[in-house]
Amino acid sequence: ALSRIGLTVKGVVPGLTIAVKDKAAHIRLAAVNALRPWTSDEMTAALKATPALTSALDDSDPEVSNAAVHALIQIGSQEENQKAMATGVITM
């Protein structure tokens, strides 16, 4: 998403975490989806969004809460992969 147009998660996390609480469901959904990390370099920034994504789990719109679940799973998966790579359990 954002990386495809030259933006990084790190530069937009503050605005996106605010957008997760927007009144409009389509804005919240877009923000949650944009917070999903795409590369290991963006993990640090994405981890800062974890509280906003966690609050989105209780969103009144099921699409938003479902997207938050997927974003948190992706963040967790990448974080675990990084730990495994750092310990030599997984190599690239």
JOTAQUI-V997314 format. One record per residue. BURIAL is b if it has 9 or more other ideal C-beta (glycine too) atoms within 8 Angstrom, else e. D_FIRST is the distance of its C-alpha to the first C-alpha in Angstrom with 2 decimals. Layout:
# JOTAQUI-V997314
burial: <BURIAL & BURIAL>
d_first: <D_FIRST & D_FIRST>
This chain:
# JOTAQUI-V997314
burial: <e & b & b & e & e & e & e & b & b & e & e & b & b & e & e & b & b & e & b & b & e & b & e & e & b & e & b & b & b & b & b & b & b & b & b & b & b & e & e & e & e & b & b & e & b & b & b & e & b & b & e & b & b & b & b & b & b & e & b & e & b & e & e & b & b & e & b & b & b & b & b & b & e & b & b & e & e & b & b & e & b & b & e & b & b & e & e & e & e & e & e & e>
d_first: <0.00 & 3.80 & 5.56 & 5.37 & 7.22 & 9.31 & 8.79 & 9.55 & 9.79 & 13.48 & 13.69 & 12.19 & 13.48 & 16.70 & 15.42 & 13.03 & 16.04 & 18.11 & 15.86 & 16.18 & 19.82 & 19.53 & 22.11 & 19.85 & 18.35 & 15.46 & 14.52 & 15.05 & 12.98 & 9.88 & 10.71 & 11.42 & 8.28 & 6.40 & 9.38 & 9.01 & 9.69 & 8.57 & 11.74 & 15.21 & 15.21 & 12.79 & 15.08 & 17.52 & 15.22 & 13.75 & 17.41 & 18.27 & 16.21 & 18.27 & 20.90 & 18.64 & 17.04 & 20.63 & 21.86 & 19.30 & 21.03 & 23.87 & 21.98 & 24.12 & 21.40 & 21.14 & 17.56 & 16.55 & 18.86 & 17.75 & 14.05 & 15.55 & 17.65 & 14.93 & 13.01 & 16.46 & 17.41 & 14.51 & 15.43 & 19.04 & 18.74 & 17.19 & 19.80 & 22.54 & 21.56 & 21.75 & 25.12 & 26.36 & 25.50 & 27.23 & 30.30 & 30.39 & 29.95 & 26.98 & 26.88 & 24.43>
